[in-house]
Amino acid sequence: MKKYFVYILLCSDRSYYTGVTNDVYLREEQHNKGIDKKAYTFNRRPVKLVWFQEFVNPDRAIAKEKQLKGWSRKKKEALINNNLEGLPELSRNSLRQHFDKLSVTAQTDNFQSIIEKLPYQNPFLFVDSLSVVNENGVVGEYTFKADAGFYKGHFKNFPVTPGVLLTECCAQIGLVCLGIYFLGKDMDKDLKIGLSSSDMEFLQPVYPNERVTVRSELVYFRFHKLKCKVKMYNAKNEVVCKGVISGMFKASHDEK
């Protein structure tokens, strides 16, 4: 599977250069060697690789490069320093407004195709719908059905959704759906997905028949490892749980 990388270099004059390549470390070396005398970096050497993101779809890589080139220096530095909480404050609109604007032009059919590619089925599918899917993250919804078997024993005479299933819902919507989006048409039919780590904080209970909304923010996608910040909200827009989840995406041909 061919890979593409969007990268940011820190130049000797403290300016930033953004580009796209299929070999990020070789490209950094080429910039420092000054192969292209007309390049922006030629008179700004040495340069240092300070950030990159992996893509398998070249169109999305090029779109990401164009997006970053339009960002202010402060926004780029927030991204480089992994200060994702600061990015919305540096934008003219909040993250929610950004998602709402994107959702207007979103294609529902594409979202449904992502759900169909999920390696889960009932009773272990915790995604009903998606309203936003892009290179920044995902917004999706799910209703915990009252007739689900786990409510009979968790807890006796007081049914509450187990935290492990809230985490699973966050992972399926916020992490796996985003991974499928990044892989796009290059997704292997035998793709294996494994949750590698999760650090969740639980703040509110979720009861039978409650509908929740999960929102994720991309931290990074590199070498088939995806890491996201996730938050789950109830119908009152209260945060139910939040945390960071990581997962590995492994194709069958990677095992050969």
N, C-alpha and C positions, 0 to 999 in steps of 0.2 A: 504494500500500500504506500503510494507516494505521499510525502509529507511536505507541507509548506509552513514557513515561519514568518510572522510579522515581528520585527525587532526594533529596538530603540538603542542608539549609540550615544554615549556622552562624548562630545568632542573636546579638544584641548582648550577651546575658547569658552567652554561651559555651555555651549548650545547643544541641542538635541537633533539627531538625524533619525528619521523613521524610514524603514524599507521593508521589502518582502523578498524572501529567498527560499530555496529548498535545502540549504545547508547553512545554518546560522553561524556556526563557528568558522567555517571556511570563508564566509562572507566577511566576518569581522577581520580575519587575517588579510583578505584582499584589500579592504579599506585601509588597513595600516600599512600595507606595502605600496599603496598609491598607484595601483594599476591603471586607474582612469584619472588622467590629469584634469578632466573637466568635472569630476565629481565634487559635490559639496564638501566632502570630507578631506579632499586632497591637501588643502592648506590648513586643515584643522586637526592634523594628526599629532599625537596618537589618539585613537578613539578607543572607547571601552564599551563592551556590551553590558547594558544595565537592565534590559527586560526583553523577553520574547514570549510569544504564544504560538502554539502549534495548531495547524489546520490540516484537514485532509481534502478540503474543497478549495481549489485555487480562487474561485470567485469570491468566497467569503474572506479569504486571506487578503485579497486586493481591496475589498470593501472595508475591512478592518484597518488596513494601512491608510486609506483615504480618510477614514474617521479620525484616526490619531493625528494625522497631519493637520487637521482642523482644530485640534485641541490647544488650549493655552498651555504655557509652561507649567503653571501650577497644577493643572489637571494631569499632565504627563508625569509630574513628580509624585503626585498622589498615587498614580497607577504603579509607578516604579517602586515606591515604598510600601505597596500593598495597603494603602490607606483607602480602602473601598468606602468606608463610612464618610470620608471627606469628599468623595466625588460628587454626590448629589448637591452638596453645599456650593461646589464650584461651578455647577451648571446653572443655567438660567431658570430651569424648572426642577422640581423635586423628582426623585426617582419614580414616584407614583405617577406624576404627570407625564414623565417620559414613557412609562409603560402604557398609559392610557392612549397616548398619541400613536404609539406603535400598534396598539391593538385595533385601532380603527382601520388600518390598512392590512391587517393580518389576514391570511387566507385560512379559513376554517378547515378546508379540505386537507391542507398540509398538516395541520395540527392533528386531525383525525388519523392521518397516515402514521404519525409518530406514535400515537397510542396503539395502533394496530401492530407496530413493530416491537412493542414492549414484550419481554420474555415472561410475562405473567398472565394468568387467567383467574377467573373467579374460582374460589373465594379469596384469592390472594392478590387481586388487582385492586389497587387503591388510587386509581385515576379515573375520574368521570369525564373531565373536559379540560382543555387548555385554552387560555385566552391570550397569552403572550409567549412567544418563543423566539429568542434572538441571541446574538453573540454575548449579550450581557447577562442573560438569565431567563427564567421561566416563571410564569404565573399559571397555576392550575387549581382545580377544585375537586373535592370529593365529599360524598355524604356517607357517613358511617351508618349502615343499615341496622335497624333495631333487631332484626331477626338473625344477626350474625351469631354464630355459635359461641364465640368467646365471651359474650355478655352473660351467658348463663352461669359462669363461674367467676367472673371478674367485675364486681365483687358480688357475693351472695346477697340478694335482695337490694343491691345498690349498684346497678350496672354502670361501669365507667370504662372508657376505651383504654386499653393497656398502653403504656408509654412506648413499648417496643413497636407497636403498630403505628403510633404517631410518627415515630422515627422512620419506619418503613414507608409511610405515605410521603413524608418529606423527601426521602431518597428517590422514590419512584418518580415523583413529579419534578422535584428540583434538580436532581442529579442525572438520573437515567434518561429522562426525556431530553435534557440538554445535551447529553452525550450522543444520543441518536441524531439530534439536530446537527451537531458538529460533524459527525461521520457522513451524513447525507447519503448520496447515492453510492458512496464507497463502503457503506456498511456491509459487513460480512453476514450472510444468513446464519452462520454458526457462531456469531459473536457471543462471547461469554462475558458476563458482567459480575463483578464481585465488589461488595462493600468492604473497603480496606480500613476505614476508621470513621468514628462518629463521636462527637462531643456535644451532647444536647442538654438543654436546661428546660424543665417543664414548669409552667407558670399557672396554667388553668386546666381544669378537667374538660374532657369532651364526652358528651353523653350520647346515647343512642339517637339516631336520626339527625344529629347535628351535621351541618355542612361547614366544611373548613376550606380555607384558601391558603395555598402554599406559594411562597415567593422565594426564588433563589437568586443569588448574585454570584457570578463567576469570580473565582479567585484565580485559578489557572487551569489550563488544559495542556499538558506537556507529556510527550512520550506515552500516550494512551492513559495517563492518569489525570482524572478530573477532580477538582476540589471546589466546593461551593459553600457559601453562607446561605442558610435557610431560615425562614420564619414561617410559622403557621398561625393563621388568624381565624377566629370564630366569626359568627354572623354579626356580633357587636363590634367587630374590628379590634378585638382584644388579642394580644399576642398569647397564643396557647403554649407554644414552645419555640425555641430558637437554638441555633448551634451551627456547627461546621461539619460537613460530611465529605468524605473522599471515596472514590471508587476507581477500579481498574477496568478497562475495556480491552479484552483480548480476543483477537480473531483466530480462527482455526489454523490459518496458514502461519501464524506466529509460532505455533508449536512444532512445526516441521523443521 
